[in-house]
Amino acid sequence: MRVLKFSFLGILTTFIIGLVSNEFIGFGRAVLLLIIAIVGLILISFLKPFQYFKYSWLSLLFYAMTCFTFFSLGLVTYHIHDANSYQLNHIEPFMDNENHSISIVFGEELKSNSYNQRFYASLEGIDNKEVKGKLLVSLPLDSRTPKIGEQWFCYTRVSKLTPLRFLGGFDYSKYLHNQEVYGQLRLSENNSYKIGEKSNWGLDVARGRLNMMERFQSAFSLNQASQLGISLLFGERNSLDSDLIRDFKNTGVMHVLAISGLHVGILFMMLQFLFKWIPRIPRELLILLCLWGFALLSGLSASVFRAVLMFTIVSVARLYRRQPYSMNTVGFAMLFSLCLNPKWIYDIGFQLSYAAVFSILFFYPIFKKYTYSKWWAFRYFKDLVAVSIAAQVGIFPLLLFYFHQFPWYFLLGNIVAIPLVTLLLFSGFIILFFSFVWLDLAKLVAYVFEWLSQLLVYGIKVVNGLPFGTSDNVVFHYTLLFSLGLFLFSLGVCLKRFNSKKILIVLVAIFIVQLNVFFIDYNLRRESGLIVSSDSKGILVFVKEKDESVVYSDHFEEKRYHKIITDYQRVNWIDNISFSKMPIGFEYNDSRYLVVSKPEVLYINDKQDVLLITNAVKLNYDRLFEQTDPKLVVLASNMPQWIKGYIKESCNKKRIPFHDISEKGFYKL
């Protein structure tokens, strides 16, 4: 019995289901399931010599048991990887709000925010103890920028990652957790200083990457062109203008700024041309070595790894005269990637990358067979349009789910961007090479690059300026992600070979989508709840009664709260929302809430169920708790640590549960 007589995608799907089921099935049970599955496979293989019966019930049972084995293997793989991650990160005991002597080594620089520079740093030790891990480090904007590999000593607190404070926002702490970052440091010139430098192969690669970017930038006279080139060749978007990134995003061509198959494919063609004088086998090996070197220098993200791995499979298949492009090949590449890093399954770039490739392989032949031309230029643009549509169909549900918007001019944007980006990548690789050997020639090519980049930016801005360019704040539930994906798949199957049965399948898929929308809307409109959110200004209280909601706050008129309120409306499918100033107290669901924002609340002697404490209010909290006898205390994020510590100590003495939004995220009733 050869398992690959059946689709490898079924095996891949069960492996992925196993990965995402790790929260529900522990490591011990996962190992037990894997042992049962392997024993089952062995027993079935000895029942009958069924290799001659391609679709017999026994072979189907073997395939089902194989899928179950990969489901169990996915569970075990994720748990092992997660356990290894935590073994390297023993920093939780030091998150005690006390200052510690900490040694760190700076790594990758991240995009700065309005207040701080941000970096990843590897932890070397705490209080003269060897403690390994990965941290997020923040420094004020006016501080000296550390270089990669610098070792610093600091005396400060190890803080937990900032949780999600507003419903519907981006959960940055979860993203960092998937990057195996489990804590953060806030440094200043007063509590930290450089003590030396470290060197290892990872830091040497990062230094080499930084040196290549600096050499590349030295060939340019226009800053915007060099920043765009750094983004195209190295996937580094930290220095790109935020308005330009928004324009690329709104026109559906953001993918050209992330290193993917397009970038690796152009490098692959250039290397083939340069090494064409070398015999075939050594040439392929040398090209693969260069591609993997490029992947390391570009940061080895999930999408880069996928692209280089796919070209590796293509090269090996060509050496053995095999067909390299198939669903099973891409499925194997995805399985191999997830075995190396199971947490890539939660990486948005990884999901978009493989969704686009699967969609191109599935839909492109459908679009291609309907058009033909003997003219080369027409065939080029026809293939460009077909590939763009095929890729967009695959990532369409993911765009709605993660970004809540859809660019309607994606096709026009790709027609403008892809030819220019192709020329930019060719010229960019030439500039990068000659910036080390002949800088004057690199500067000459850089003039062409600058002109092409200006043309690209102008074209993208024109497309973005067209009316009705994007649909923003799209309401999209996670169950719709799967039902819409099912509809698109059934539509593709119907278009491949048109008949009445497949039309019926498409109609059933449409009905499932509509039924899904109906149940989501029905459940959300019946749902009621209360959410307390907080930031540096104060608290926002969202009270929902079926399909209406009231927002209590003293700051909701500020511009930065508009997105928070919009996200809340989107997640809850709310049309009717009203705003009101934050009251001293209110009632909800037979419970009394008291907002402690002024000293005057000390004169309130009524019993309260929940206290919402905000601002730096200096009170006798022991007395307040005795007077109000609360069942719960919620602490806002805008309070000093010493006041929080005093309140928490008082709560512990009186055995009152408390919820600190800065540590646990928003409070939901």
Wavefront OBJ file of the C-alpha trace (Angstrom):
o trace
v 0.000 0.000 0.000
v 1.440 3.367 -1.004
v -0.122 6.158 1.021
v 0.506 8.730 -1.719
v -1.977 6.953 -3.984
v -4.345 9.071 -1.915
v -4.080 12.849 -1.669
v -1.308 14.048 0.600
v -3.470 17.074 1.425
v -5.695 14.941 3.657
v -2.659 13.902 5.676
v -1.484 17.526 5.867
v -4.935 18.700 6.990
v -5.085 16.206 9.859
v -1.539 17.172 10.902
v -2.588 20.847 11.046
v -5.729 19.967 13.035
v -3.447 18.173 15.479
v -1.246 21.268 15.822
v -4.142 23.604 16.622
v -5.744 21.073 19.003
v -2.839 21.259 21.469
v -4.834 23.389 23.921
v -7.467 20.659 24.315
v -5.299 17.526 24.435
v -2.289 17.341 26.747
v 1.106 15.850 25.966
v 0.463 12.555 27.762
v -2.769 11.863 25.904
v -1.150 12.946 22.622
v 1.616 10.363 23.064
v -0.994 7.704 23.913
v -2.973 8.546 20.753
v 0.202 8.348 18.650
v 1.071 4.907 20.063
v -2.485 3.662 19.375
v -2.325 5.012 15.811
v 1.036 3.378 15.061
v -0.110 0.045 16.508
v -3.280 0.309 14.392
v -1.227 0.914 11.236
v 0.948 -2.112 11.956
v -2.069 -4.366 12.582
v -3.827 -3.241 9.384
v -0.685 -3.749 7.298
v -0.552 -7.416 8.409
v -4.235 -8.168 7.776
v -3.976 -8.658 4.025
v -1.592 -7.980 1.140
v -3.833 -5.151 -0.032
v -1.310 -3.307 -2.193
v -3.141 -4.644 -5.265
v -6.481 -3.147 -4.187
v -6.125 0.576 -4.799
v -9.496 1.640 -3.364
v -10.511 -1.369 -1.278
v -12.131 -0.836 2.124
v -8.891 -2.006 3.746
v -6.768 0.565 1.940
v -9.271 3.263 2.869
v -9.012 2.135 6.491
v -5.222 2.288 6.195
v -5.440 5.842 4.838
v -7.816 6.862 7.655
v -5.431 5.402 10.237
v -2.539 7.219 8.536
v -4.421 10.501 8.865
v -5.109 9.724 12.529
v -1.402 9.028 13.008
v -0.488 12.420 11.550
v -3.137 14.074 13.741
v -1.451 12.557 16.797
v 1.964 13.433 15.401
v 0.857 17.074 15.052
v -0.176 17.125 18.721
v 3.106 15.591 19.894
v 5.210 17.846 17.625
v 3.645 21.043 18.968
v 3.932 19.951 22.611
v 7.602 18.967 22.189
v 8.434 22.265 20.491
v 6.522 24.247 23.105
v 8.248 22.358 25.935
v 11.658 23.088 24.392
v 10.734 26.766 24.177
v 9.782 26.944 27.833
v 12.927 25.067 28.882
v 14.909 27.948 27.407
v 12.777 30.564 29.157
v 12.925 30.323 32.944
v 12.223 34.004 33.423
v 8.754 33.847 34.995
v 10.044 33.552 38.620
v 11.813 36.897 38.115
v 8.624 38.732 37.078
v 8.017 39.853 40.657
v 7.977 43.682 40.241
v 11.464 43.813 41.781
v 14.636 45.152 40.153
v 17.191 42.541 39.094
v 20.720 42.549 37.692
v 20.219 41.445 34.077
v 22.624 40.695 31.227
v 21.280 40.818 27.654
v 22.631 40.709 24.089
v 20.864 42.871 21.512
v 19.547 41.260 18.338
v 17.056 42.351 15.689
v 15.868 45.963 15.682
v 12.089 46.364 15.367
v 9.991 49.272 14.130
v 9.969 52.100 16.662
v 6.721 53.485 18.041
v 5.956 57.095 19.030
v 7.894 56.813 22.289
v 10.509 54.045 22.137
v 13.050 52.183 20.100
v 12.354 48.440 20.254
v 14.600 45.397 19.925
v 14.684 41.671 20.423
v 17.387 40.661 22.897
v 18.632 37.318 24.126
v 18.805 36.914 27.885
v 22.183 35.788 29.263
v 21.591 35.840 33.007
v 19.686 37.310 35.947
v 21.241 37.969 39.372
v 24.409 36.055 38.410
v 22.334 33.003 37.418
v 22.363 31.607 33.898
v 18.887 32.256 32.519
v 18.198 31.880 28.795
v 15.326 33.345 26.829
v 14.202 36.033 24.427
v 12.955 39.451 25.508
v 11.398 42.562 24.010
v 13.510 45.593 24.984
v 12.363 49.234 24.826
v 14.609 52.300 24.900
v 13.642 55.997 24.695
v 13.899 57.500 21.209
v 16.628 59.914 22.305
v 18.841 57.112 23.675
v 21.861 55.696 21.856
v 20.834 52.950 19.434
v 22.494 49.636 20.401
v 24.198 47.613 17.697
v 23.599 43.936 16.997
v 25.678 41.766 19.322
v 26.238 44.403 22.026
v 26.044 42.990 25.552
v 24.437 45.275 28.122
v 24.054 45.177 31.869
v 20.821 46.589 33.271
v 19.201 46.889 36.679
v 15.447 46.902 36.180
v 12.250 44.840 36.363
v 11.388 41.972 34.044
v 7.800 42.701 33.033
v 5.154 40.511 31.500
v 4.111 41.195 27.936
v 1.405 43.836 27.599
v -1.891 41.962 27.119
v -4.748 42.859 24.785
v -6.539 45.769 26.460
v -9.321 46.370 23.921
v -11.687 43.865 22.319
v -11.072 43.376 18.608
v -7.565 44.849 18.594
v -4.320 43.194 17.538
v -3.060 40.866 20.271
v 0.635 41.777 20.218
v 1.419 39.651 23.285
v 0.081 36.548 21.522
v 2.142 37.399 18.447
v 5.282 37.744 20.582
v 4.493 34.477 22.362
v 4.458 32.727 18.968
v 7.855 34.354 18.334
v 8.999 32.733 21.621
v 9.279 36.094 23.402
v 7.975 35.839 26.979
v 8.953 39.071 28.748
v 10.003 42.680 28.259
v 12.452 45.223 29.649
v 12.135 49.010 29.725
v 15.614 50.549 29.785
v 17.031 54.037 30.121
v 20.493 55.584 30.366
v 20.171 55.497 34.166
v 19.620 51.750 34.566
v 21.674 50.202 31.729
v 25.044 50.399 29.980
v 27.185 48.462 27.509
v 29.668 45.937 28.926
v 30.954 44.184 25.796
v 30.090 42.366 22.598
v 29.075 38.809 21.795
v 29.586 36.761 18.666
v 27.960 33.603 17.308
v 26.819 32.454 13.883
v 23.337 33.989 14.268
v 24.730 37.386 15.299
v 27.366 37.196 12.546
v 24.635 36.598 9.960
v 22.652 39.549 11.355
v 25.767 41.777 11.213
v 26.418 40.639 7.643
v 22.834 41.480 6.714
v 23.164 44.939 8.266
v 26.460 45.524 6.437
v 24.881 44.535 3.105
v 21.991 46.962 3.698
v 24.419 49.779 4.503
v 26.465 49.082 1.347
v 23.272 48.960 -0.698
v 22.090 52.308 0.689
v 25.474 53.938 -0.045
v 24.715 53.754 -3.789
v 21.584 55.937 -3.564
v 20.973 59.662 -3.455
v 17.205 59.417 -2.773
v 16.273 58.123 0.689
v 12.826 56.808 -0.343
v 14.308 54.708 -3.160
v 16.929 53.138 -0.882
v 14.273 52.346 1.748
v 12.071 50.732 -0.896
v 15.060 48.731 -2.150
v 15.862 47.530 1.384
v 12.258 46.393 1.728
v 12.229 44.569 -1.626
v 15.591 42.818 -1.203
v 15.737 42.218 2.557
v 12.098 42.380 3.674
v 13.015 45.206 6.075
v 10.104 47.684 6.276
v 11.006 49.507 9.506
v 12.190 52.663 7.727
v 9.448 52.796 5.089
v 7.021 55.695 5.273
v 3.747 54.631 6.919
v 1.678 56.444 4.255
v 3.458 54.512 1.506
v 2.820 51.215 3.319
v -0.858 52.163 3.608
v -1.006 52.877 -0.149
v 0.496 49.463 -0.952
v -1.928 47.810 1.457
v -4.995 49.571 0.070
v -4.143 48.597 -3.512
v -3.585 44.915 -2.696
v 0.145 44.815 -3.539
v 1.542 44.620 -0.013
v 2.943 41.193 -0.895
v 5.701 42.747 -3.039
v 7.213 44.318 0.107
v 7.508 40.899 1.786
v 10.104 38.537 0.340
v 8.234 35.730 -1.404
v 8.315 33.512 -4.473
v 8.552 36.514 -6.829
v 11.778 37.742 -5.215
v 13.354 34.298 -4.888
v 12.296 33.409 -8.453
v 14.044 36.452 -9.921
v 17.211 35.676 -7.935
v 16.932 32.059 -9.131
v 16.806 33.179 -12.800
v 19.742 35.555 -12.336
v 21.845 32.824 -10.721
v 20.962 30.417 -13.514
v 22.181 32.972 -16.067
v 25.401 33.674 -14.141
v 26.252 29.989 -13.600
v 25.082 28.598 -16.948
v 28.691 27.705 -17.863
v 28.884 25.265 -14.913
v 27.777 21.610 -15.392
v 24.168 20.907 -14.473
v 24.454 19.132 -11.084
v 27.130 21.447 -9.573
v 25.193 24.435 -10.951
v 21.958 23.396 -9.229
v 23.773 22.777 -5.936
v 25.552 26.142 -6.127
v 22.276 27.947 -6.892
v 20.570 26.266 -3.936
v 23.465 27.251 -1.682
v 23.089 30.883 -2.794
v 19.310 30.800 -2.295
v 19.586 29.476 1.257
v 22.290 32.040 1.990
v 19.930 34.749 0.757
v 17.149 33.294 2.945
v 19.398 33.548 6.027
v 20.435 37.118 5.216
v 16.813 38.160 4.673
v 15.778 36.931 8.121
v 14.458 33.435 7.278
v 10.819 34.334 7.856
v 8.075 31.789 7.216
v 7.301 33.094 3.704
v 11.010 33.215 2.736
v 11.558 29.679 4.002
v 8.532 28.503 1.994
v 9.761 30.144 -1.210
v 13.331 28.823 -0.959
v 12.122 25.354 0.068
v 9.812 25.244 -2.966
v 12.665 26.186 -5.313
v 14.800 23.522 -3.634
v 12.125 20.916 -4.362
v 11.844 22.213 -7.953
v 15.606 21.891 -8.443
v 15.744 18.368 -6.997
v 12.741 17.336 -9.124
v 14.434 18.684 -12.251
v 17.561 16.678 -11.469
v 15.451 13.503 -11.358
v 13.253 14.537 -14.320
v 10.119 14.676 -12.155
v 7.112 17.005 -12.198
v 7.871 19.622 -9.495
v 4.600 21.578 -9.442
v 1.748 19.745 -7.726
v -0.522 20.024 -4.716
v 1.275 17.122 -3.033
v 4.651 18.851 -3.483
v 3.408 22.065 -1.858
v 1.696 20.008 0.846
v 4.948 18.187 1.612
v 6.804 21.528 1.789
v 4.206 22.863 4.220
v 4.376 19.720 6.376
v 8.178 19.885 6.478
v 8.063 23.572 7.486
v 5.575 22.909 10.289
v 7.653 20.023 11.621
v 10.590 22.441 11.978
v 8.490 25.193 13.570
v 4.893 24.270 14.488
v 4.150 27.835 15.624
v 4.369 28.989 12.006
v 0.781 27.735 11.669
v -0.259 30.908 13.559
v 1.967 33.174 11.437
v -0.150 35.347 9.111
v 2.605 35.516 6.488
v 2.889 31.722 6.484
v -0.873 31.303 6.040
v -1.104 33.898 3.260
v 1.934 32.476 1.465
v 0.681 28.890 1.299
v -2.922 29.939 0.645
v -1.732 31.909 -2.396
v 0.383 29.023 -3.733
v -2.381 26.427 -3.296
v -4.873 28.798 -4.894
v -2.620 29.471 -7.892
v -2.110 25.750 -8.483
v -5.861 25.156 -8.190
v -7.383 28.142 -10.027
v -4.711 29.208 -12.527
v -5.286 26.263 -14.926
v -9.014 27.132 -14.906
v -8.392 30.744 -15.944
v -5.641 29.825 -18.390
v -7.710 27.449 -20.527
v -10.270 30.125 -21.412
v -7.821 32.503 -23.128
v -5.066 32.062 -25.670
v -3.059 34.413 -27.849
v -0.061 34.160 -30.144
v 1.122 37.624 -29.029
v 3.818 37.476 -26.343
v 2.860 40.768 -24.669
v -0.795 39.770 -24.434
v 0.129 36.339 -23.028
v 2.328 38.021 -20.391
v -0.416 40.337 -19.161
v -3.002 37.575 -19.444
v -0.873 35.286 -17.244
v -0.212 38.166 -14.831
v -3.953 38.805 -14.514
v -4.727 35.081 -14.160
v -2.087 34.542 -11.461
v -3.180 37.689 -9.573
v -6.832 36.646 -9.573
v -5.972 33.060 -8.608
v -3.811 34.199 -5.688
v -6.363 36.781 -4.526
v -9.147 34.180 -4.508
v -7.115 32.023 -2.129
v -6.190 34.774 0.313
v -9.578 36.550 0.104
v -11.032 34.932 3.280
v -7.793 35.501 5.213
v -7.672 39.195 4.226
v -11.204 39.697 5.508
v -10.538 37.749 8.709
v -7.210 39.337 9.722
v -7.302 42.816 8.162
v -11.089 43.390 7.871
v -10.726 45.047 4.484
v -10.600 44.110 0.817
v -8.857 46.102 -1.968
v -11.173 46.162 -4.994
v -8.449 47.455 -7.314
v -6.027 44.622 -6.488
v -5.960 43.549 -10.139
v -5.077 47.028 -11.415
v -2.566 47.415 -8.588
v -0.803 44.166 -9.522
v -0.767 45.088 -13.228
v 1.011 48.322 -12.264
v 3.286 46.881 -9.561
v 4.472 43.444 -10.759
v 6.304 44.543 -13.978
v 7.956 47.469 -12.187
v 8.859 45.409 -9.121
v 10.387 42.764 -11.397
v 12.649 45.413 -12.969
v 13.396 46.865 -9.524
v 14.444 43.462 -8.190
v 16.722 42.799 -11.173
v 18.374 46.213 -10.800
v 18.424 45.889 -6.991
v 20.391 42.638 -7.049
v 22.821 44.215 -9.540
v 23.283 47.243 -7.240
v 23.835 44.961 -4.237
v 26.543 42.982 -6.055
v 28.415 45.955 -7.489
v 28.187 47.986 -4.273
v 30.947 45.680 -2.982
v 33.107 45.501 -6.128
v 32.438 48.675 -8.181
v 30.542 51.387 -6.340
v 30.461 53.843 -9.262
v 28.648 51.323 -11.455
v 26.256 50.569 -8.571
v 25.457 54.296 -8.309
v 24.782 54.423 -12.064
v 22.290 51.529 -11.838
v 20.826 53.184 -8.724
v 19.710 56.144 -10.869
v 17.605 53.722 -12.946
v 16.316 52.143 -9.729
v 15.313 55.559 -8.347
v 13.423 56.446 -11.530
v 11.590 53.085 -11.520
v 10.765 53.424 -7.804
v 9.296 56.896 -8.351
v 7.195 55.493 -11.193
v 6.012 52.634 -8.950
v 5.095 54.948 -6.062
v 3.270 57.304 -8.418
v 1.313 54.431 -10.002
v 0.329 53.007 -6.609
v -0.814 56.420 -5.375
v -2.929 56.911 -8.515
v -4.619 53.514 -8.038
v -5.143 54.200 -4.330
v -6.726 57.547 -5.177
v -9.494 55.967 -7.231
v -12.968 56.072 -5.631
v -14.345 53.038 -3.740
v -10.880 51.496 -3.560
v -11.322 49.434 -0.405
v -14.037 47.991 1.793
v -12.987 48.728 5.378
v -14.149 47.394 8.756
v -15.577 44.249 7.189
v -17.427 42.136 9.754
v -15.982 38.628 9.536
v -16.345 35.778 12.032
v -13.846 32.899 12.161
v -16.533 30.359 11.166
v -17.101 32.396 8.003
v -13.433 31.832 7.168
v -14.063 28.113 6.724
v -17.501 28.335 5.111
v -16.281 30.902 2.556
v -13.219 28.748 1.875
v -15.537 25.776 1.274
v -17.576 27.846 -1.199
v -14.490 28.966 -3.150
v -13.202 25.377 -3.308
v -16.558 24.061 -4.545
v -16.689 26.868 -7.134
v -13.241 25.879 -8.404
v -14.242 22.217 -8.639
v -17.346 23.235 -10.601
v -15.361 25.409 -13.029
v -12.807 22.659 -13.659
v -15.439 20.281 -15.030
v -18.892 21.780 -15.325
v -21.949 19.555 -14.634
v -25.267 19.680 -12.780
v -24.054 17.787 -9.691
v -21.251 20.258 -9.120
v -23.648 23.176 -9.494
v -25.686 21.595 -6.709
v -22.544 21.425 -4.541
v -21.896 25.139 -5.141
v -25.489 25.983 -4.210
v -25.160 23.939 -1.004
v -21.924 25.815 -0.179
v -23.703 29.163 -0.715
v -26.502 28.009 1.573
v -23.938 27.061 4.261
v -22.385 30.544 4.076
v -25.796 32.221 4.388
v -26.803 29.917 7.234
v -23.538 30.712 9.001
v -24.136 34.462 8.688
v -27.685 34.047 10.002
v -26.632 32.117 13.127
v -23.758 34.497 13.902
v -26.059 37.504 13.604
v -28.792 35.773 15.637
v -26.454 34.806 18.485
v -24.684 38.170 18.682
v -27.934 40.135 18.697
v -29.213 38.055 21.627
v -25.949 38.405 23.556
v -25.432 40.930 26.351
v -22.266 41.745 28.230
v -19.993 44.270 29.862
v -16.356 44.997 28.972
v -13.942 47.235 30.904
v -10.916 48.419 28.887
v -8.139 50.784 29.841
v -5.091 52.651 28.564
v -2.839 55.475 29.813
v -5.731 57.996 29.800
v -8.314 56.058 31.785
v -11.026 53.457 31.328
v -13.754 52.744 28.804
v -16.804 50.703 29.790
v -18.808 48.997 27.028
v -22.295 47.879 28.074
v -24.132 45.746 25.501
v -27.837 44.916 25.617
v -28.704 42.699 22.637
v -28.161 44.816 19.491
v -27.542 48.125 21.294
v -24.518 49.319 23.227
v -23.498 52.245 25.442
v -19.895 53.412 25.859
v -18.964 55.180 29.090
v -15.790 57.275 29.040
v -14.401 60.752 29.634
v -12.078 60.516 26.622
v -13.982 58.847 23.763
v -13.979 62.086 21.756
v -10.202 61.696 21.249
v -9.157 60.459 17.808
v -7.236 57.412 19.040
v -10.397 55.960 20.596
v -12.246 55.887 17.270
v -10.531 52.687 16.131
v -11.129 51.040 19.526
v -14.847 51.753 19.320
v -14.968 50.710 15.644
v -13.281 47.386 16.489
v -15.824 46.808 19.273
v -18.708 47.453 16.864
v -17.199 45.145 14.259
v -16.632 42.223 16.630
v -20.155 42.465 18.082
v -21.973 43.360 14.824
v -23.462 46.458 16.473
v -25.123 49.234 14.497
v -26.685 51.232 17.332
v -24.135 52.655 19.743
v -24.409 55.657 22.069
v -21.871 57.522 24.181
v -22.050 58.912 27.674
v -19.722 60.521 30.204
v -18.350 58.141 32.802
v -20.731 58.131 35.799
v -19.658 57.694 39.407
v -21.728 54.526 39.561
v -24.099 52.439 37.468
v -25.967 49.157 37.565
v -25.768 46.251 35.168
v -27.286 42.783 35.384
v -28.380 43.303 39.025
v -24.833 44.293 40.013
v -23.675 47.712 41.240
v -20.484 49.252 39.814
v -18.603 52.123 41.454
v -16.006 54.118 39.470
v -13.211 55.189 41.835
v -11.669 58.157 40.025
v -11.995 60.906 42.649
v -11.383 61.099 46.423
v -15.088 61.884 46.999
v -15.999 58.196 46.642
v -14.694 57.663 50.167
v -17.965 59.154 51.430
v -20.024 56.424 49.754
v -21.172 53.857 52.318
v -23.427 51.720 50.089
v -22.526 48.147 49.250
v -21.022 47.739 45.779
v -20.401 44.597 43.736
v -17.496 45.829 41.586
v -15.044 48.710 42.043
v -13.449 50.163 38.897
v -10.351 52.014 40.144
v -8.632 54.496 37.817
v -6.286 57.515 38.014
v -3.711 58.091 40.750
v -6.310 58.554 43.501
v -4.785 58.608 46.995
v -7.296 57.039 49.362
v -7.549 54.895 52.437
v -8.450 51.808 50.406
v -8.824 49.637 53.495
v -11.587 51.926 54.664
v -13.150 52.063 51.156
v -13.271 48.266 50.964
v -14.869 48.035 54.401
v -17.571 50.544 53.445
v -18.410 49.099 50.022
v -17.633 45.368 50.613
v -16.909 44.683 46.893
v -16.888 41.225 45.312
v -14.314 42.281 42.704
v -11.811 45.105 42.149
v -10.757 46.087 38.606
v -7.535 48.126 38.283
v -7.008 50.415 35.264
v -3.727 50.655 33.343
v -3.145 54.360 34.084
v -2.295 53.867 37.759
v 1.230 54.038 39.269
v 2.711 50.732 40.343
v 3.055 51.756 43.996
v -0.676 52.513 44.251
v -1.501 49.218 42.544
v 0.770 47.378 44.943
v -0.958 48.987 47.937
v -4.438 48.133 46.568
v -3.462 44.535 45.774
v -2.035 44.099 49.273
v -5.274 45.416 50.756
v -7.333 43.098 48.519
v -5.265 40.110 49.570
v -5.753 40.912 53.260
v -9.524 41.112 52.812
v -9.615 38.204 50.307
v -11.136 40.322 47.568
v -10.358 39.098 44.030
v -8.849 41.729 41.719
v -8.265 42.096 37.968
v -5.327 44.219 36.802
v -5.967 45.217 33.159
v -2.272 45.981 32.560
v -1.421 42.344 33.432
v -4.510 40.367 32.370
v -6.042 42.491 29.610
v -9.581 43.821 29.370
v -12.192 42.593 31.867
v -15.238 40.880 30.360
v -18.393 39.925 32.221
l 1 2 3 4 5 6 7 8 9 10 11 12 13 14 15 16 17 18 19 20 21 22 23 24 25 26 27 28 29 30 31 32 33 34 35 36 37 38 39 40 41 42 43 44 45 46 47 48 49 50 51 52 53 54 55 56 57 58 59 60 61 62 63 64 65 66 67 68 69 70 71 72 73 74 75 76 77 78 79 80 81 82 83 84 85 86 87 88 89 90 91 92 93 94 95 96 97 98 99 100 101 102 103 104 105 106 107 108 109 110 111 112 113 114 115 116 117 118 119 120 121 122 123 124 125 126 127 128 129 130 131 132 133 134 135 136 137 138 139 140 141 142 143 144 145 146 147 148 149 150 151 152 153 154 155 156 157 158 159 160 161 162 163 164 165 166 167 168 169 170 171 172 173 174 175 176 177 178 179 180 181 182 183 184 185 186 187 188 189 190 191 192 193 194 195 196 197 198 199 200 201 202 203 204 205 206 207 208 209 210 211 212 213 214 215 216 217 218 219 220 221 222 223 224 225 226 227 228 229 230 231 232 233 234 235 236 237 238 239 240 241 242 243 244 245 246 247 248 249 250 251 252 253 254 255 256 257 258 259 260 261 262 263 264 265 266 267 268 269 270 271 272 273 274 275 276 277 278 279 280 281 282 283 284 285 286 287 288 289 290 291 292 293 294 295 296 297 298 299 300 301 302 303 304 305 306 307 308 309 310 311 312 313 314 315 316 317 318 319 320 321 322 323 324 325 326 327 328 329 330 331 332 333 334 335 336 337 338 339 340 341 342 343 344 345 346 347 348 349 350 351 352 353 354 355 356 357 358 359 360 361 362 363 364 365 366 367 368 369 370 371 372 373 374 375 376 377 378 379 380 381 382 383 384 385 386 387 388 389 390 391 392 393 394 395 396 397 398 399 400 401 402 403 404 405 406 407 408 409 410 411 412 413 414 415 416 417 418 419 420 421 422 423 424 425 426 427 428 429 430 431 432 433 434 435 436 437 438 439 440 441 442 443 444 445 446 447 448 449 450 451 452 453 454 455 456 457 458 459 460 461 462 463 464 465 466 467 468 469 470 471 472 473 474 475 476 477 478 479 480 481 482 483 484 485 486 487 488 489 490 491 492 493 494 495 496 497 498 499 500 501 502 503 504 505 506 507 508 509 510 511 512 513 514 515 516 517 518 519 520 521 522 523 524 525 526 527 528 529 530 531 532 533 534 535 536 537 538 539 540 541 542 543 544 545 546 547 548 549 550 551 552 553 554 555 556 557 558 559 560 561 562 563 564 565 566 567 568 569 570 571 572 573 574 575 576 577 578 579 580 581 582 583 584 585 586 587 588 589 590 591 592 593 594 595 596 597 598 599 600 601 602 603 604 605 606 607 608 609 610 611 612 613 614 615 616 617 618 619 620 621 622 623 624 625 626 627 628 629 630 631 632 633 634 635 636 637 638 639 640 641 642 643 644 645 646 647 648 649 650 651 652 653 654 655 656 657 658 659 660 661 662 663 664 665 666 667 668 669
